[in-house]
Amino acid sequence: MRSLLSRPLSLTCLLGCLAACGASAKEKRQETTVVTRTVRTPPAAPAPKSSPPPNAFARDMLETHNQARATARPVPKPPLPPLQWSAEAAKQAESWAKQCTFEHNPNRGPYGENLAAATPGAWKTPEVVKSWNAEVADYNFSRNTCAKGKMCGHYTQVVWRNTTHVGCAKRTCTKNSPFGKDFPTWDLWVCNYAPPGNVVGQKPY
């Protein structure tokens, strides 16, 4: 579930994920085009706890997520509630980001997950969430599907009504680059969501 976009002197990459990412390559390919494709039920979890965003990175992530939720299309009725920051979700995201692996964490527990990668300097923090939100152009709300060959699961997770908390992390990596040997240094962003979105058979709101 990769999408590479070329920019002058920079590369960016997204990895889409549903609430329960698949076990097989075939299932993962299906997830890129059908929002509601899933292969297991997310585990139950206690209600997440809110905490103040501890730094500028966290504030930027939280504010940009909530801007996206406030401008969701079609307009949600009632409006989507703003997300709160979760220190627990951020800790989970940081633990996985340290691995410098551009794959979904198979042991992330009761969290949804969005990932993004770019060569250094390609994106600032708000641009990561904006890139996920831009997938709205490829999402058909009435059919609850992505356009053929496109990803929109990042967007639907960002605007999932029942998701109440988010925690994110960023890591500059020097191994496992998804951009190949010519770009050994790269940035990885991980956001974990509670409760997870993209549940089979449901629309985001």
C-alpha positions in Angstrom: 0.0 0.0 0.0 2.5 2.6 -1.2 2.1 5.7 -3.3 5.3 7.5 -4.4 5.1 11.1 -5.5 8.1 12.8 -7.1 9.0 16.4 -6.2 12.1 18.4 -7.1 14.9 17.0 -5.0 12.4 15.3 -2.7 10.3 12.2 -2.4 7.2 11.4 -0.4 5.4 8.2 0.4 2.2 7.1 2.1 1.2 3.8 3.5 -2.5 3.3 3.9 -4.1 1.3 6.6 -7.5 0.2 7.8 -8.4 -0.5 11.4 -7.2 -4.1 10.9 -4.5 -4.3 8.2 -4.4 -7.5 6.3 -2.3 -10.6 6.6 -1.9 -11.4 2.9 -0.6 -9.4 -0.1 -3.9 -9.9 -1.9 -5.9 -8.5 1.1 -3.6 -5.5 1.3 -4.0 -4.7 -2.3 -7.8 -4.8 -1.8 -7.5 -2.3 1.1 -6.1 0.4 -1.2 -9.3 0.5 -3.2 -12.0 -0.4 -0.8 -12.2 1.5 2.4 -14.3 -1.1 4.3 -12.0 -4.1 3.6 -10.7 -5.5 6.8 -9.5 -8.9 8.0 -10.0 -8.9 11.8 -11.9 -7.1 14.5 -9.7 -4.6 16.4 -9.2 -5.6 20.0 -11.2 -3.9 22.7 -9.5 -1.3 24.8 -10.2 0.9 27.8 -11.3 4.5 27.0 -8.3 6.6 26.0 -7.1 9.3 28.3 -6.6 12.9 27.1 -3.4 14.9 27.8 -2.2 18.3 26.7 0.0 18.2 23.5 3.6 18.2 25.0 5.4 20.1 22.3 5.0 22.0 19.0 5.1 18.8 16.9 2.1 17.4 18.9 0.2 20.7 18.7 0.8 20.9 14.9 -0.4 17.3 14.5 -3.5 17.7 16.6 -4.4 21.1 15.1 -4.1 19.9 11.5 -6.1 16.8 12.3 -8.9 18.9 13.8 -8.8 21.3 10.9 -9.4 18.4 8.5 -12.2 17.1 10.7 -13.8 20.6 10.7 -13.8 20.8 6.9 -14.9 17.2 6.1 -17.0 16.8 2.9 -19.8 16.1 2.7 -20.5 18.1 5.8 -21.0 15.8 8.8 -24.2 16.4 10.8 -23.7 16.9 13.7 -20.1 18.2 13.2 -17.2 15.9 14.0 -15.9 16.4 17.5 -12.2 17.5 17.7 -9.6 14.9 18.6 -7.7 14.9 21.8 -4.1 14.1 22.3 -3.3 10.7 23.7 0.1 10.2 25.4 -0.4 6.5 25.3 -1.0 6.5 21.5 2.0 8.7 21.0 4.1 6.4 23.0 3.0 3.5 20.8 3.7 5.5 17.7 7.2 6.5 19.0 8.0 2.9 19.8 7.2 1.8 16.2 8.8 4.9 14.6 12.1 3.9 16.3 12.1 0.7 14.2 12.5 2.8 11.0 10.4 0.3 9.1 7.9 1.7 6.5 5.3 -1.0 7.3 2.4 -1.1 9.7 3.0 -2.2 13.2 1.5 -5.7 13.5 1.5 -5.4 17.3 -0.1 -2.0 17.7 -3.0 -3.3 19.7 -6.2 -1.3 19.8 -5.1 1.5 17.5 -5.7 2.6 14.0 -2.6 3.8 12.2 -1.5 6.1 9.4 2.1 6.3 8.1 4.0 8.7 5.9 7.6 8.9 4.7 9.6 11.5 2.9 13.1 12.6 2.2 14.3 15.2 4.7 12.8 18.6 4.0 10.0 17.4 1.7 7.3 17.9 4.3 6.7 19.9 7.4 4.5 18.4 10.1 1.2 19.9 9.0 1.8 18.8 5.4 1.7 15.2 6.5 -1.8 15.4 7.7 -2.8 17.6 4.8 -1.5 14.9 2.4 -3.8 12.3 4.1 -6.7 14.7 4.0 -6.2 15.3 0.3 -7.3 11.8 -0.3 -10.9 13.1 0.0 -10.7 13.8 -3.7 -10.5 10.0 -4.3 -13.2 9.0 -1.8 -16.8 8.3 -2.7 -18.8 8.9 0.4 -22.1 7.4 -0.9 -20.4 4.2 -2.0 -17.8 4.2 0.8 -15.1 3.3 -1.7 -11.8 4.8 -3.0 -11.3 5.6 -6.7 -9.8 2.7 -8.6 -6.1 2.5 -8.0 -6.2 5.2 -5.3 -5.8 5.3 -1.5 -8.3 7.0 0.8 -8.0 5.1 4.0 -5.8 7.8 5.6 -8.5 10.4 5.0 -11.3 8.2 6.4 -9.3 7.5 9.5 -8.6 11.2 10.1 -12.4 12.0 9.9 -13.7 8.9 11.6 -16.4 10.1 13.9 -15.9 7.5 16.6 -12.2 8.2 16.9 -11.6 10.5 19.8 -7.8 10.5 20.3 -4.6 10.6 18.3 -0.9 10.3 19.2 1.9 10.7 16.7 5.7 10.5 16.4 8.3 11.5 13.8 11.7 9.8 13.3 14.6 10.6 11.0 15.9 7.3 9.8 19.2 6.1 8.2 18.2 2.5 7.4 15.4 0.7 5.5 14.8 3.7 3.2 11.6 3.1 1.1 13.2 5.4 -1.5 16.2 3.2 -2.2 20.0 3.5 -1.8 20.2 7.0 -3.4 18.1 8.4 -0.4 19.4 6.6 2.7 18.2 9.2 5.1 14.4 9.7 5.4 11.7 10.9 7.7 9.0 8.6 9.1 5.7 9.8 10.6 3.4 7.4 12.6 0.0 8.4 14.0 -2.0 6.0 16.1 -5.8 6.5 16.6 -8.2 5.4 19.4 -10.7 4.0 18.9 -9.6 2.9 15.4 -11.5 3.8 12.3 -12.2 2.1 9.0 -14.3 -0.6 10.5 -15.8 -3.0 8.0 -19.3 -2.1 6.8 -19.3 1.5 8.3 -18.9 4.9 6.8 -16.6 7.4 8.6 -19.6 9.4 9.8 
